[in-house]
Amino acid sequence: MASTAVQVPPRDPWSSKDFGAIDKWRANVIKKAAVRPASELDPVVLKFLDLLQNKELGLGDLANKMLNEVPSTPTYDFDPSGEFGRMSDYQQMVQCINQILYTAPSWDLPAYKVGLIGVPFNALFNWPMATESGYRFFKNSKVNACLKDILQAHGMYLRSPNSKSVLPSWFTDEPLQIMTAKASPCWPDGVKKTFKDIYVCTPNDPTKCWGFKSWDDFFSRELRKGVRPVDKPDRNHDPFESSKAVIANACESVVYRCQEKVQKKDQFWLKGQPYSLADMLNFDESVDTFVGGTVYQAWLAAECYHRWHSPVTGTVKKIVHVPGTYFSELRGYGFPEVAGDPNIPDPSGPNLSQRYITAVATRALIFIEADNPTIGLMCFIAVGMDEISSCQVTVNENQSVMKGDELGMFHLGGSSHCLVFRQGVHLALTRAAQPPYSDTEFDKHTIIPVNSWLAYAQPA
């Protein structure tokens, strides 16, 4: 099977190691937040502050411990210009949240050029959440309830026309070249495509926003018809049609892991991160169907296409929305040895925790009964990483879907997804989806186009 995957430049927005730009961005947020009076706190942020000030709950003390447990290093404490870059207490953290609540990513800001595209909250919390107290703080249900309100307010702003003011910065030469390269630097017909050839847009828009109504409208942009055809389309619902054994790639994504003989329950919080089906599937009644089966996981680069498509032809049997944590990672990946210093936190911690995140993060489960009896019941899992917690499903239960039909989309930023198959289904993966896999080499990745041939399903 020939792979349709394409190589892209080593620029991963989820695992940038450019500490200087990230620290400078955070220091700038702290500086701006400090001059705003507390009376200007947004209601959703004020609610969070009230929670932390409740002495009986002790969450304010836990937040302060979290902030103080970040190792004292020049990397975290100061930006390259020597400005103070550490959040000292939860009051300052709340002010910073308020500062970025109603802002949209602009390409003009150096931090976004190195990889904070759409994930400013992650940039703010990445180091603290890697601490022991941070792990406890961000897994607290009351904290998550407040963060949900905050992220919903942020998401509403990004969906509003007010957020479109930053869009002209994304349609200058550098970002256009990067987004086009991410989509595909080469095409089967040998004709190089441009951004406007790939995505639905209006380049001659006088507002210089290319026809997009908001930041989120731009982020969740659609592909032009015919740009990502299904490699082996299914023409009908005949279960014996040979193409139905071909599983299509559900997202424009980079393979992260493919694991066979997955257990129903496992210790997923360990650094080895085995998948735990019961937790991943939110203890669904069908979980035993998948015990001993296979989990394929891949992640989406933030500049890429963020809609999901059905990997098989069949019927949507069930849709489950799972609330979860928003900022949680395995502590073993939060402070690995970076640049020879184990005290320097790694901003790619959430990337390296992707198997763990499938069991704890906000996610959407779409169970599909494939027409092909060899595949049978399978599950697509959309995993919202960090503030990318909006998993919008666009199909309904009992709806028939053809391979390649849209299932839903992410909003706000990059994310991860899984395909879960029963025991007895063997996946013959295309070369781009085969091992060796790596938890660390995210700068050497291959994007597999959505709707392309991902695997051939056959009896084990």
C-alpha positions as CSV (number, residue, x, y, z in Angstrom):
1,M,0.0,0.0,0.0
2,A,1.5,3.3,-1.0
3,S,1.4,6.0,1.6
4,T,0.0,9.4,0.7
5,A,1.6,11.1,3.6
6,V,3.7,14.2,3.2
7,Q,6.8,15.5,5.1
8,V,6.5,18.9,6.6
9,P,9.1,21.3,8.1
10,P,10.2,20.6,11.7
11,R,7.8,23.1,13.2
12,D,5.5,21.7,15.8
13,P,3.3,24.2,17.6
14,W,2.6,21.8,20.4
15,S,6.2,21.1,21.5
16,S,8.1,24.2,20.9
17,K,11.3,24.4,23.0
18,D,11.8,28.1,22.4
19,F,11.6,29.0,26.1
20,G,12.7,32.6,25.5
21,A,9.7,33.6,23.5
22,I,7.3,31.7,25.8
23,D,8.8,33.3,28.9
24,K,8.7,36.8,27.3
25,W,5.1,36.3,26.4
26,R,4.1,35.3,29.9
27,A,6.1,38.1,31.5
28,N,4.3,40.5,29.2
29,V,0.9,39.1,30.3
30,I,1.9,39.5,34.0
31,K,3.1,43.1,33.4
32,K,-0.2,44.1,31.7
33,A,-2.4,42.3,34.2
34,A,-0.7,44.0,37.1
35,V,-1.9,47.5,36.1
36,R,-5.5,46.5,35.8
37,P,-7.6,47.0,38.9
38,A,-9.4,44.0,40.5
39,S,-12.7,45.7,39.8
40,E,-12.2,44.9,36.1
41,L,-12.3,41.1,36.6
42,D,-14.8,39.4,34.3
43,P,-17.6,37.7,36.2
44,V,-16.4,34.2,35.3
45,V,-12.9,35.0,36.5
46,L,-14.3,36.6,39.7
47,K,-16.2,33.4,40.4
48,F,-12.8,31.5,40.1
49,L,-11.2,34.0,42.5
50,D,-14.1,33.5,45.0
51,L,-13.5,29.8,44.9
52,L,-9.8,30.2,45.6
53,Q,-10.5,32.6,48.5
54,N,-12.7,30.1,50.2
55,K,-10.5,29.2,53.2
56,E,-12.5,26.0,54.0
57,L,-11.7,24.5,50.6
58,G,-8.0,25.3,50.8
59,L,-7.8,25.6,47.0
60,G,-6.1,29.0,47.2
61,D,-3.3,27.5,49.4
62,L,-3.0,24.6,47.0
63,A,-2.7,27.0,44.1
64,N,0.0,29.0,45.9
65,K,1.9,25.8,46.6
66,M,1.6,24.8,42.9
67,L,3.1,28.2,41.8
68,N,5.9,27.9,44.4
69,E,6.8,24.4,43.5
70,V,8.0,25.4,40.0
71,P,11.8,25.2,40.3
72,S,13.5,28.6,40.6
73,T,15.4,28.9,37.3
74,P,16.2,31.8,35.0
75,T,14.1,30.0,32.4
76,Y,10.9,30.4,34.4
77,D,11.6,33.3,36.7
78,F,12.8,35.8,34.0
79,D,12.3,36.4,30.4
80,P,15.4,37.2,28.2
81,S,15.2,40.9,28.9
82,G,15.4,40.3,32.6
83,E,11.7,41.1,33.3
84,F,10.1,39.1,36.1
85,G,8.2,36.2,34.6
86,R,6.9,34.1,37.5
87,M,3.3,34.2,38.8
88,S,3.8,34.7,42.6
89,D,0.4,33.8,43.9
90,Y,-3.1,32.8,42.9
91,Q,-4.3,36.5,42.9
92,Q,-1.7,37.2,40.2
93,M,-2.7,34.0,38.3
94,V,-6.3,35.2,38.3
95,Q,-5.3,38.6,37.0
96,C,-3.4,36.9,34.2
97,I,-6.4,34.7,33.3
98,N,-8.5,37.9,33.1
99,Q,-5.8,39.5,30.8
100,I,-5.9,36.8,28.2
101,L,-9.6,35.9,28.4
102,Y,-10.7,38.2,25.6
103,T,-7.7,38.0,23.3
104,A,-7.2,36.1,20.1
105,P,-3.8,34.8,18.7
106,S,-2.1,37.2,16.5
107,W,0.8,36.1,14.3
108,D,2.5,39.4,15.1
109,L,3.2,38.2,18.6
110,P,6.5,36.2,18.8
111,A,5.0,33.6,21.2
112,Y,2.5,32.5,18.5
113,K,5.3,32.2,15.9
114,V,6.9,29.6,18.1
115,G,3.9,27.6,18.9
116,L,1.3,29.1,21.2
117,I,-1.2,29.3,18.5
118,G,-4.6,29.3,20.1
119,V,-3.4,27.9,23.5
120,P,-2.5,30.9,25.7
121,F,-3.9,29.3,28.8
122,N,-1.7,26.3,28.3
123,A,1.3,28.6,28.1
124,L,0.2,30.2,31.4
125,F,-0.4,26.9,33.2
126,N,2.1,24.5,31.6
127,W,4.9,24.8,34.2
128,P,2.6,24.9,37.4
129,M,0.5,22.0,36.3
130,A,3.6,19.8,36.0
131,T,4.2,20.1,39.8
132,E,2.8,17.7,42.4
133,S,0.4,20.3,43.8
134,G,-0.5,21.4,40.2
135,Y,-1.5,17.8,39.4
136,R,-3.9,17.9,42.4
137,F,-5.2,21.4,41.8
138,F,-6.1,20.9,38.1
139,K,-7.9,17.6,38.8
140,N,-10.1,19.1,41.4
141,S,-13.8,19.1,40.2
142,K,-14.5,22.6,41.5
143,V,-11.5,24.0,39.8
144,N,-12.5,22.3,36.6
145,A,-16.0,23.7,36.8
146,C,-14.7,27.2,37.0
147,L,-12.2,26.6,34.2
148,K,-15.0,25.3,32.1
149,D,-16.9,28.6,32.5
150,I,-13.7,30.6,31.7
151,L,-12.9,28.5,28.6
152,Q,-16.4,28.8,27.4
153,A,-16.3,32.6,27.7
154,H,-12.9,32.5,25.9
155,G,-14.4,30.3,23.2
156,M,-17.5,32.6,22.8
157,Y,-15.1,35.5,22.2
158,L,-13.1,33.6,19.6
159,R,-16.4,32.8,17.8
160,S,-17.5,36.5,17.9
161,P,-16.7,39.1,15.2
162,N,-14.6,40.9,17.8
163,S,-11.9,38.3,17.5
164,K,-11.4,38.8,13.7
165,S,-9.2,41.9,14.2
166,V,-6.1,39.6,14.4
167,L,-6.9,37.7,11.2
168,P,-5.0,40.0,8.8
169,S,-1.8,39.0,10.5
170,W,-2.4,35.4,9.5
171,F,-2.6,36.2,5.8
172,T,0.8,37.6,5.4
173,D,3.5,35.6,3.6
174,E,5.1,33.7,6.5
175,P,2.0,32.2,8.1
176,L,0.4,31.5,4.7
177,Q,3.5,29.5,3.7
178,I,3.5,27.5,6.9
179,M,-0.2,26.7,6.8
180,T,0.0,25.7,3.2
181,A,3.1,23.5,3.9
182,K,1.2,21.8,6.7
183,A,-1.7,21.1,4.4
184,S,0.6,19.5,1.8
185,P,3.7,20.7,0.1
186,C,3.2,18.4,-2.9
187,W,0.2,17.0,-4.7
188,P,-0.4,13.8,-6.7
189,D,-1.0,15.9,-9.9
190,G,2.4,17.7,-9.4
191,V,0.7,21.1,-9.2
192,K,1.6,23.0,-6.1
193,K,-1.5,24.4,-4.3
194,T,-1.9,27.6,-2.3
195,F,-3.9,28.3,0.8
196,K,-6.8,29.6,-1.3
197,D,-6.7,26.5,-3.4
198,I,-7.0,24.3,-0.3
199,Y,-9.4,26.0,2.0
200,V,-12.8,27.7,1.5
201,C,-12.0,31.4,1.7
202,T,-12.3,34.8,0.0
203,P,-8.8,36.3,-0.6
204,N,-10.1,39.5,-2.0
205,D,-12.1,40.3,1.1
206,P,-11.6,44.1,1.7
207,T,-11.3,43.6,5.4
208,K,-8.3,41.4,4.8
209,C,-9.9,38.6,6.8
210,W,-10.3,36.4,3.7
211,G,-14.0,36.0,4.3
212,F,-13.7,34.5,7.8
213,K,-16.2,36.0,10.3
214,S,-14.2,35.3,13.5
215,W,-10.9,33.6,14.7
216,D,-12.8,30.3,15.3
217,D,-14.3,30.5,11.8
218,F,-10.8,30.7,10.4
219,F,-9.5,28.0,12.7
220,S,-12.3,25.5,11.9
221,R,-12.1,26.3,8.2
222,E,-13.4,23.9,5.6
223,L,-11.5,22.2,2.8
224,R,-12.5,22.9,-0.8
225,K,-14.5,20.2,-2.5
226,G,-12.2,17.6,-3.9
227,V,-9.1,18.6,-1.9
228,R,-9.2,15.4,0.3
229,P,-11.0,12.7,-1.7
230,V,-11.5,9.4,0.0
231,D,-8.8,7.0,-1.2
232,K,-11.1,4.0,-1.5
233,P,-14.6,5.3,-1.4
234,D,-17.6,3.1,-0.6
235,R,-20.3,3.3,-3.2
236,N,-23.1,1.7,-1.3
237,H,-23.9,-0.2,1.9
238,D,-23.0,-3.6,0.6
239,P,-20.9,-5.2,3.4
240,F,-19.0,-7.3,0.9
241,E,-17.8,-4.4,-1.1
242,S,-14.0,-4.8,-1.1
243,S,-13.2,-1.1,-0.3
244,K,-15.0,-1.5,3.0
245,A,-12.0,-3.2,4.4
246,V,-10.0,0.0,3.9
247,I,-10.1,2.3,6.9
248,A,-9.7,6.0,6.1
249,N,-7.7,8.5,8.2
250,A,-10.3,10.3,10.3
251,C,-8.2,13.5,10.9
252,E,-5.4,15.4,9.3
253,S,-2.9,14.1,11.8
254,V,0.4,12.6,12.9
255,V,0.5,9.1,14.3
256,Y,1.3,9.0,18.0
257,R,0.8,5.3,18.9
258,C,-0.9,2.1,17.8
259,Q,-1.3,-0.4,20.6
260,E,-2.8,-3.9,20.4
261,K,-4.2,-6.2,23.2
262,V,-5.4,-3.2,25.1
263,Q,-6.7,-3.9,28.7
264,K,-10.0,-3.0,30.2
265,K,-8.4,-1.3,33.2
266,D,-4.8,-0.3,33.5
267,Q,-2.7,2.1,35.6
268,F,-2.7,4.8,33.0
269,W,-1.2,7.4,35.3
270,L,2.2,5.7,35.1
271,K,4.9,7.1,32.8
272,G,4.5,4.1,30.6
273,Q,0.9,5.2,29.9
274,P,-0.8,2.0,28.9
275,Y,-4.3,2.7,27.5
276,S,-7.2,1.9,29.9
277,L,-10.3,1.2,27.9
278,A,-12.8,1.5,30.7
279,D,-11.6,5.0,31.5
280,M,-11.2,6.0,27.8
281,L,-14.7,4.9,27.0
282,N,-16.1,6.4,30.2
283,F,-17.2,3.0,31.5
284,D,-19.6,2.5,28.6
285,E,-21.6,-0.7,28.6
286,S,-19.8,-1.7,25.3
287,V,-16.3,-1.6,26.8
288,D,-16.0,-5.4,27.0
289,T,-16.4,-5.5,23.2
290,F,-13.0,-3.7,22.8
291,V,-11.0,-5.5,25.5
292,G,-8.0,-7.1,23.9
293,G,-8.5,-4.9,20.8
294,T,-6.5,-2.1,19.2
295,V,-6.2,1.6,19.9
296,Y,-4.8,3.9,17.1
297,Q,-4.0,7.4,18.3
298,A,-2.8,10.5,16.3
299,W,-2.6,14.2,17.0
300,L,-3.4,17.3,15.1
301,A,-0.9,20.2,14.5
302,A,-2.5,23.5,15.4
303,E,-2.2,25.0,11.9
304,C,-3.9,22.0,10.2
305,Y,-7.5,21.1,9.3
306,H,-9.5,20.4,12.4
307,R,-12.7,18.6,11.3
308,W,-13.2,14.8,11.8
309,H,-14.4,12.4,9.1
310,S,-15.7,8.9,9.4
311,P,-13.1,6.2,8.9
312,V,-15.7,3.6,7.9
313,T,-19.1,3.3,6.3
314,G,-21.8,2.3,8.8
315,T,-24.3,3.5,11.3
316,V,-23.7,5.9,14.3
317,K,-24.9,3.8,17.2
318,K,-24.1,6.1,20.1
319,I,-22.7,9.5,20.9
320,V,-21.3,10.3,24.4
321,H,-19.9,13.7,25.5
322,V,-17.5,13.2,28.4
323,P,-16.6,16.1,30.7
324,G,-13.1,15.9,32.0
325,T,-10.0,17.8,33.1
326,Y,-8.7,20.7,31.0
327,F,-5.1,21.0,32.3
328,S,-3.5,17.8,33.4
329,E,-0.4,15.9,32.4
330,L,1.8,13.1,33.7
331,R,4.3,14.7,36.2
332,G,7.1,12.5,34.8
333,Y,6.9,14.4,31.6
334,G,6.6,17.8,33.1
335,F,10.2,18.2,34.2
336,P,12.3,15.9,32.1
337,E,15.9,16.8,31.4
338,V,15.8,19.6,29.0
339,A,19.1,21.2,27.8
340,G,20.9,19.2,30.4
341,D,18.9,20.6,33.3
342,P,16.2,18.4,34.9
343,N,14.8,21.5,36.7
344,I,13.8,23.1,33.4
345,P,10.1,22.4,32.7
346,D,9.2,21.0,29.3
347,P,6.3,22.9,27.5
348,S,5.6,19.7,25.5
349,G,4.5,17.9,28.6
350,P,0.8,17.6,27.4
351,N,2.1,16.1,24.1
352,L,4.1,13.5,25.9
353,S,1.1,12.6,28.0
354,Q,-1.3,11.9,25.2
355,R,-2.2,8.3,26.2
356,Y,-2.9,9.4,29.8
357,I,-5.0,12.4,28.4
358,T,-7.4,9.9,26.5
359,A,-8.6,8.8,30.0
360,V,-9.0,12.1,31.8
361,A,-9.6,14.9,29.3
362,T,-12.8,16.3,27.9
363,R,-13.8,14.2,24.9
364,A,-16.5,13.0,22.6
365,L,-17.1,9.3,21.8
366,I,-18.8,8.3,18.5
367,F,-19.6,4.6,18.3
368,I,-20.1,3.4,14.7
369,E,-21.3,0.0,13.6
370,A,-19.3,-0.6,10.4
371,D,-21.1,-2.3,7.5
372,N,-18.1,-4.5,7.1
373,P,-18.6,-7.3,9.7
374,T,-14.9,-7.8,10.0
375,I,-14.7,-4.3,11.6
376,G,-18.1,-4.4,13.3
377,L,-18.5,-1.9,16.2
378,M,-15.6,0.7,16.5
379,C,-15.3,4.0,18.3
380,F,-13.9,7.3,17.3
381,I,-12.7,9.4,20.2
382,A,-12.1,13.2,19.9
383,V,-9.8,14.3,22.7
384,G,-9.8,17.9,23.8
385,M,-6.2,18.8,25.0
386,D,-5.8,21.8,27.3
387,E,-8.2,24.6,26.4
388,I,-9.2,22.8,23.2
389,S,-12.1,21.4,25.1
390,S,-14.9,22.0,22.5
391,C,-15.6,18.8,20.8
392,Q,-18.5,19.5,18.4
393,V,-20.3,16.5,17.0
394,T,-22.2,17.1,13.8
395,V,-23.8,13.7,13.3
396,N,-26.7,12.1,15.1
397,E,-27.4,8.7,16.6
398,N,-28.8,6.1,14.2
399,Q,-27.5,8.2,11.2
400,S,-25.9,6.3,8.3
401,V,-22.5,7.6,7.4
402,M,-20.3,6.9,4.4
403,K,-16.5,6.7,4.8
404,G,-15.2,10.3,4.5
405,D,-18.4,12.0,5.8
406,E,-17.8,14.7,8.4
407,L,-18.4,13.7,12.0
408,G,-17.6,16.9,13.8
409,M,-14.8,19.3,14.7
410,F,-12.5,20.8,17.3
411,H,-12.5,24.5,18.2
412,L,-9.8,26.8,19.5
413,G,-6.6,24.8,19.0
414,G,-4.7,21.5,18.2
415,S,-5.8,18.2,19.7
416,S,-5.7,14.4,19.6
417,H,-8.0,11.5,18.5
418,C,-8.2,7.7,18.8
419,L,-9.8,4.9,16.8
420,V,-10.7,1.9,18.9
421,F,-11.3,-1.5,17.4
422,R,-12.5,-4.9,18.7
423,Q,-10.4,-7.9,19.5
424,G,-10.2,-10.0,16.4
425,V,-9.7,-7.0,14.0
426,H,-6.1,-6.8,12.6
427,L,-5.0,-3.5,11.1
428,A,-2.5,-3.6,8.3
429,L,-1.3,0.0,8.7
430,T,0.2,2.1,5.9
431,R,3.9,2.8,6.2
432,A,3.4,6.3,7.6
433,A,1.3,4.9,10.4
434,Q,3.7,2.1,11.4
435,P,6.3,2.1,14.1
436,P,8.8,3.0,15.4
437,Y,6.9,5.6,17.4
438,S,8.4,8.2,19.6
439,D,7.2,10.1,22.6
440,T,9.9,12.8,22.2
441,E,10.7,13.3,18.5
442,F,7.8,15.5,17.6
443,D,10.0,17.7,15.3
444,K,10.3,14.8,12.9
445,H,6.8,14.0,11.9
446,T,4.7,13.0,9.0
447,I,1.2,14.3,8.5
448,I,-1.2,11.8,7.1
449,P,-4.0,13.5,5.1
450,V,-7.6,13.1,6.2
451,N,-9.6,10.6,4.2
452,S,-6.4,8.9,2.9
453,W,-5.8,5.1,3.2
454,L,-4.8,4.5,6.8
455,A,-5.2,0.7,7.3
456,Y,-6.6,-2.5,5.8
457,A,-8.8,-4.4,8.2
458,Q,-8.7,-8.2,8.2
459,P,-9.5,-10.9,10.7
460,A,-6.8,-11.5,13.2
